[in-house]
Amino acid sequence: MAWFFAVLLVALIGGVVMVAAGRGESMAPSVSDDPPLDLPDGPLAAADLRQVRFNVAFRGYRAAEVDELLERLATQLDERG
């Protein structure tokens, strides 16, 4: 009888390891509930840039927000020159 519980325990631990390793059903993608950057439409002014505040993530700023701002600035600079 003890061997039955030992096999059951090993199977249970194996199942937990498989799910933790991502071999079970995949998790749904995370959804951000952070508000978008509050930037005006059209060209940005220096005052707009000075007021930008990025949401802080676990390991720094949210890359998507920084990328969005940098892309807008790059496009705006390309249009100037």
C-alpha positions as CSV (number, residue, x, y, z in Angstrom):
1,M,0.0,0.0,0.0
2,A,2.9,2.4,0.7
3,W,4.2,1.9,-2.8
4,F,0.8,3.1,-4.2
5,F,1.1,6.3,-2.3
6,A,4.7,6.8,-3.4
7,V,3.8,6.3,-7.0
8,L,0.8,8.7,-6.6
9,L,3.1,11.3,-5.0
10,V,5.6,11.0,-7.8
11,A,2.9,11.4,-10.4
12,L,1.5,14.4,-8.6
13,I,4.9,16.1,-8.4
14,G,5.5,15.3,-12.1
15,G,2.3,16.9,-13.0
16,V,3.1,20.1,-11.0
17,V,6.5,20.2,-12.7
18,M,5.0,19.9,-16.2
19,V,2.5,22.7,-15.6
20,A,5.2,24.9,-14.0
21,A,7.5,24.3,-17.0
22,G,4.8,25.4,-19.4
23,R,3.8,22.0,-20.8
24,G,0.3,22.2,-19.6
25,E,-2.3,24.5,-20.9
26,S,-0.8,27.9,-21.7
27,M,-1.7,31.0,-19.7
28,A,-3.7,33.8,-21.2
29,P,-1.6,36.8,-22.2
30,S,-1.5,39.5,-19.6
31,V,-3.6,42.6,-20.1
32,S,-2.3,45.9,-19.0
33,D,-4.6,48.1,-17.1
34,D,-2.3,51.1,-17.1
35,P,-3.6,54.2,-18.6
36,P,-2.0,55.2,-22.0
37,L,0.4,58.1,-22.2
38,D,-1.4,61.4,-22.0
39,L,0.1,63.2,-25.0
40,P,-1.6,65.7,-27.2
41,D,-2.3,64.9,-30.9
42,G,0.0,66.6,-33.4
43,P,3.5,67.8,-32.9
44,L,5.0,67.6,-29.4
45,A,6.3,70.6,-27.7
46,A,9.2,70.7,-25.2
47,A,6.7,71.2,-22.4
48,D,4.9,68.0,-23.4
49,L,8.1,66.1,-23.0
50,R,8.9,67.6,-19.7
51,Q,5.4,66.5,-18.4
52,V,5.7,62.8,-19.5
53,R,5.6,60.3,-16.7
54,F,6.0,56.7,-17.5
55,N,4.4,54.0,-15.4
56,V,6.9,52.0,-13.4
57,A,7.0,48.3,-14.0
58,F,8.6,45.6,-11.9
59,R,12.0,46.1,-13.6
60,G,11.8,49.7,-14.7
61,Y,9.6,51.6,-17.1
62,R,7.2,49.9,-19.5
63,A,9.0,49.4,-22.7
64,A,5.9,49.8,-24.9
65,E,5.3,53.3,-23.5
66,V,8.9,54.4,-24.0
67,D,8.9,52.9,-27.5
68,E,5.7,54.7,-28.4
69,L,7.2,58.1,-27.4
70,L,10.5,57.5,-29.1
71,E,8.7,56.5,-32.3
72,R,6.6,59.6,-32.3
73,L,9.7,61.8,-31.7
74,A,11.6,60.0,-34.5
75,T,8.7,60.5,-36.9
76,Q,8.4,64.2,-35.9
77,L,12.2,64.7,-36.4
78,D,12.1,63.0,-39.8
79,E,9.3,65.3,-41.0
80,R,11.4,68.4,-40.0
81,G,14.4,67.5,-41.9
